[in-house]
Amino acid sequence: MPNSKESQYLVEQLILANSFISRAKALEERAKAAGPTVWRDIRCAAALVEKSTEALMKTVPATKLEWFAKTLKEGHIRVDMPGPVRRDGYVVVRDRDAAALTEAAMRTECAMCTRTGSDVRACPIRQALLVCAAPDVVEDEGVLSGCEYERYATQLISGEEVWMG
């Protein structure tokens, strides 16, 4: 009798095998266009999956097979598509997404900003923008009277061409 973890894996194997075998035919035309042996390889893989799944199921007691049949009929496997790629505290995003976020931050926050001096240096939005959308010139912090992003935001709102990364 399989334990609960093995039962879960067997159900997953059944669902994956059923899905793979039933969907292989839908890929026939693409597989044949991909190369002379690709369709044959897919059919071989489907046959091996089916054969190995049948062999695994022969090891399951008959009393448990009914449970597997019901679970297979009602169950499904969910495939979660990955979200943003996260590595070592960073998130990888497309440049157009970063530009959209930069523009949104500049329009909503930076355009109305009145910070000066040390308040500008401490601004978390400016710190984030300096990392992902550094301006052409960063003001010398000793003479900083306002934030460069506030100036870019003003240009953006007035319709001027604005550097965006």
NORZIFEN-V716997 format. One record per pair of residues at least 4 apart in sequence whose C-alpha atoms are under 8 Angstrom apart, sorted by the first residue. I is the first residue (numbers start at 1). J is the second residue. Records with the same first field share a line. If there is no record, write none. Layout:
BEGIN
I->J + J
END
This chain:
BEGIN
1->60 + 61 + 64
2->6 + 7 + 60
3->7
4->8
5->9
6->10
7->11
8->12
9->13
10->14 + 56 + 57
11->15 + 68 + 71 + 72
12->16 + 77
13->17 + 53
14->18 + 53 + 72
15->19 + 72 + 76 + 77
16->20
17->21 + 46 + 49 + 50 + 53
18->22 + 50
19->23
20->24 + 46
21->25 + 46 + 47 + 50
23->27
24->28 + 42 + 43 + 46
27->31
28->32 + 39
29->33
30->34
31->35 + 38 + 39 + 42
32->36 + 37 + 38 + 39
34->38
35->39
37->41
38->42
39->43
40->44
41->45
42->46
43->47
44->48
45->49
46->50
47->51
48->52
49->53
50->54
51->55
52->56
53->57
54->58
55->59
56->60
57->65
60->64 + 65
61->65
62->66
63->67
64->68
65->69
66->70
67->71
68->72
69->73
70->74
71->75
72->76
84->91 + 92 + 93
85->91 + 92 + 93
86->90 + 91 + 92
87->91 + 92
93->97 + 98
94->98
95->99
96->100
97->101
98->102 + 132 + 133
99->103 + 133 + 164 + 165
100->104
101->105
102->106 + 129 + 133 + 164
103->107 + 153 + 164
104->108
105->109 + 110 + 125
106->110 + 111 + 149 + 150 + 152 + 153
107->111 + 153 + 156 + 157
108->112
109->113
110->149 + 150 + 153
111->149 + 150 + 151 + 153 + 154
112->150
113->150
114->146
115->119 + 120 + 146 + 147
116->120 + 144 + 145 + 146 + 147
117->121 + 141 + 142 + 143 + 144 + 145 + 146
118->122
119->123
120->126 + 146 + 147
121->126 + 127 + 141
122->127
123->127
124->128
125->129
126->130 + 147 + 149
127->131
128->132
129->133 + 134
130->134 + 135
132->165
133->164 + 165
134->138 + 165
135->148 + 149 + 163 + 164 + 165
136->163
138->148
139->143 + 144 + 147 + 148
140->144
146->150
147->151
148->152
149->153
150->154
151->155
152->156 + 162 + 163
153->157
154->158
155->159 + 160 + 161 + 162
156->160 + 161 + 162
END
